[in-house]
Amino acid sequence: MKRFISLLLCTIMICSMFVGCSNKSNDDSAKDDTKKSDVVNENDTSEEVTSNKNDGDEKSETKEPIIMKFAHAHPAGCPRDQSIQYFKEIVEEKTNGNIIVEVYPAGQLGKEPELVEAVKMGTIEAVRAGVFDATATELMVYTMPFLFENLKDFQSICRGPIADEIAEATKEVGITVTATGDGGGFRQWTNNVRPIKEPDDLKGLKMRTPPIDSIVQTMEALGANPVSVPYVETYMGLKTGVADGEENPIINIGTMKFYEVQKYITMANYQVHPDPVYVNTEWLESLPEDLKDIIIDCSKEMMEYSDSLIYEAEEKYMEEMKNSMEVTILSAEERQKFIDASKVVWDNFVDQGLIKKEHLDAILEELE
């Protein structure tokens, strides 16, 4: 009996030892876990935290970019299109892809009046076009005949504070002008009848003009007969005598090859057209401030690049024209006669309320 009791006591002692070891092991494990937890909270390197950060990164990367549809009516590959493609490149780079610019050249989304209306409505975000009547006639102050002596003068005005004041008027129709550039350089005169050296040489000539009031009024003031011919039909109109001549910047005369069917060109430098960047105001103002600033800054950079492309192309085309046309360069005295004869156009535009006298005066004062 005693022997049995001794064996039972031994068995109980051995079991107690195993239970004690197990509890100690669990306590040590719990302490280790607590230490590990403290380390994680202090250094913020746990798998759970890392996983949360990755989830946040994925959300940022998969955020939908803002689409900016940018349209124009000029041919693909021309200076305007090249400069808009450049705008696309720098905007997407500077916004890290948060804004994607989709370029639609060659009137893919409509003619210029339709594109301007689309920007007003917000169905596209931006366009480069004229159509000043549909945006703000105040922009036509740039087109007053013989307002600028040289293109540097024009650039200094259209990139300065006066331009910002002039462009304010477009906001009334839901459009913001983010930058203004040169629409093609100075406009010149070509014809098949005679060299044009004084206003009397224009009298009676059938001059093809676009439906732009400042051009039509200037031709009339100088004694010419404005003829309406669609731009794409002008080459044949000149060749067949529907029109004796036309007026255009060198780049247009060159790309449309009008010089092939014209004998004379006068470097009158009589008019320059602005090239505004029209952007839907509501869309622009909806952007975060940093992205809005990028759009404005890139618009200005685009227009500087566009101007440089135009002037390079002008030099190239001028060399071709010298071989097929008689070139007349007006002296200061000859040019002054045209200036005097066309000043009536300035008065007409101010009197009709199409441009503001204070804008015209501010430009003239700046140019003195």
QUITAGI-V43334 format. One record per residue. N is the residue number from 1. RES is the residue in one small letter. D_LAST is the distance of its C-alpha to the last C-alpha in whole Angstrom. Layout:
N_RES_D_LAST, N_RES_D_LAST
//
This chain:
1_m_131, 2_k_130, 3_r_128, 4_f_127, 5_i_125, 6_s_124, 7_l_122, 8_l_120, 9_l_119, 10_c_118, 11_t_116, 12_i_114, 13_m_113, 14_i_112, 15_c_110, 16_s_108, 17_m_107, 18_f_105, 19_v_104, 20_g_102, 21_c_101, 22_s_99, 23_n_98, 24_k_96, 25_s_95, 26_n_93, 27_d_92, 28_d_90, 29_s_89, 30_a_87, 31_k_86, 32_d_84, 33_d_83, 34_t_81, 35_k_80, 36_k_78, 37_s_77, 38_d_76, 39_v_74, 40_v_72, 41_n_71, 42_e_70, 43_n_68, 44_d_67, 45_t_68, 46_s_71, 47_e_71, 48_e_70, 49_v_67, 50_t_66, 51_s_66, 52_n_64, 53_k_61, 54_n_62, 55_d_62, 56_g_59, 57_d_57, 58_e_58, 59_k_57, 60_s_53, 61_e_54, 62_t_55, 63_k_52, 64_e_51, 65_p_47, 66_i_44, 67_i_44, 68_m_40, 69_k_40, 70_f_37, 71_a_37, 72_h_35, 73_a_36, 74_h_35, 75_p_38, 76_a_39, 77_g_38, 78_c_34, 79_p_31, 80_r_31, 81_d_35, 82_q_34, 83_s_32, 84_i_33, 85_q_37, 86_y_35, 87_f_34, 88_k_37, 89_e_38, 90_i_36, 91_v_37, 92_e_40, 93_e_40, 94_k_38, 95_t_40, 96_n_44, 97_g_44, 98_n_44, 99_i_42, 100_i_43, 101_v_40, 102_e_42, 103_v_40, 104_y_41, 105_p_39, 106_a_40, 107_g_40, 108_q_43, 109_l_43, 110_g_41, 111_k_39, 112_e_35, 113_p_36, 114_e_39, 115_l_37, 116_v_35, 117_e_38, 118_a_39, 119_v_37, 120_k_37, 121_m_40, 122_g_40, 123_t_43, 124_i_40, 125_e_38, 126_a_35, 127_v_33, 128_r_30, 129_a_30, 130_g_28, 131_v_30, 132_f_27, 133_d_29, 134_a_32, 135_t_29, 136_a_26, 137_t_25, 138_e_21, 139_l_21, 140_m_21, 141_v_17, 142_y_16, 143_t_18, 144_m_17, 145_p_17, 146_f_14, 147_l_12, 148_f_11, 149_e_11, 150_n_13, 151_l_15, 152_k_13, 153_d_10, 154_f_13, 155_q_15, 156_s_12, 157_i_12, 158_c_16, 159_r_17, 160_g_15, 161_p_16, 162_i_15, 163_a_17, 164_d_20, 165_e_19, 166_i_19, 167_a_22, 168_e_24, 169_a_25, 170_t_28, 171_k_30, 172_e_31, 173_v_33, 174_g_34, 175_i_31, 176_t_29, 177_v_26, 178_t_27, 179_a_24, 180_t_22, 181_g_21, 182_d_21, 183_g_24, 184_g_24, 185_g_21, 186_f_20, 187_r_23, 188_q_24, 189_w_27, 190_t_31, 191_n_34, 192_n_37, 193_v_37, 194_r_35, 195_p_32, 196_i_29, 197_k_27, 198_e_26, 199_p_26, 200_d_30, 201_d_31, 202_l_30, 203_k_32, 204_g_35, 205_l_34, 206_k_36, 207_m_33, 208_r_34, 209_t_31, 210_p_31, 211_p_32, 212_i_28, 213_d_27, 214_s_23, 215_i_25, 216_v_28, 217_q_26, 218_t_24, 219_m_27, 220_e_28, 221_a_26, 222_l_26, 223_g_30, 224_a_31, 225_n_34, 226_p_33, 227_v_36, 228_s_36, 229_v_38, 230_p_38, 231_y_36, 232_v_39, 233_e_41, 234_t_38, 235_y_40, 236_m_43, 237_g_41, 238_l_39, 239_k_43, 240_t_45, 241_g_42, 242_v_42, 243_a_38, 244_d_37, 245_g_34, 246_e_31, 247_e_28, 248_n_27, 249_p_25, 250_i_27, 251_i_29, 252_n_31, 253_i_32, 254_g_33, 255_t_35, 256_m_36, 257_k_37, 258_f_36, 259_y_36, 260_e_39, 261_v_40, 262_q_37, 263_k_37, 264_y_33, 265_i_30, 266_t_26, 267_m_23, 268_a_21, 269_n_19, 270_y_18, 271_q_18, 272_v_19, 273_h_21, 274_p_21, 275_d_24, 276_p_25, 277_v_28, 278_y_30, 279_v_32, 280_n_35, 281_t_34, 282_e_38, 283_w_39, 284_l_36, 285_e_36, 286_s_40, 287_l_39, 288_p_40, 289_e_37, 290_d_37, 291_l_37, 292_k_35, 293_d_32, 294_i_33, 295_i_33, 296_i_29, 297_d_28, 298_c_30, 299_s_28, 300_k_25, 301_e_27, 302_m_28, 303_m_25, 304_e_24, 305_y_27, 306_s_27, 307_d_23, 308_s_25, 309_l_28, 310_i_26, 311_y_25, 312_e_28, 313_a_30, 314_e_27, 315_e_28, 316_k_32, 317_y_32, 318_m_30, 319_e_33, 320_e_35, 321_m_34, 322_k_33, 323_n_37, 324_s_38, 325_m_35, 326_e_34, 327_v_30, 328_t_27, 329_i_24, 330_l_22, 331_s_21, 332_a_17, 333_e_19, 334_e_21, 335_r_18, 336_q_17, 337_k_20, 338_f_20, 339_i_17, 340_d_18, 341_a_21, 342_s_20, 343_k_18, 344_v_21, 345_v_21, 346_w_18, 347_d_20, 348_n_23, 349_f_22, 350_v_21, 351_d_24, 352_q_26, 353_g_25, 354_l_24, 355_i_20, 356_k_19, 357_k_17, 358_e_15, 359_h_15, 360_l_13, 361_d_11, 362_a_10, 363_i_9, 364_l_6, 365_e_5, 366_e_6, 367_l_4, 368_e_0
//
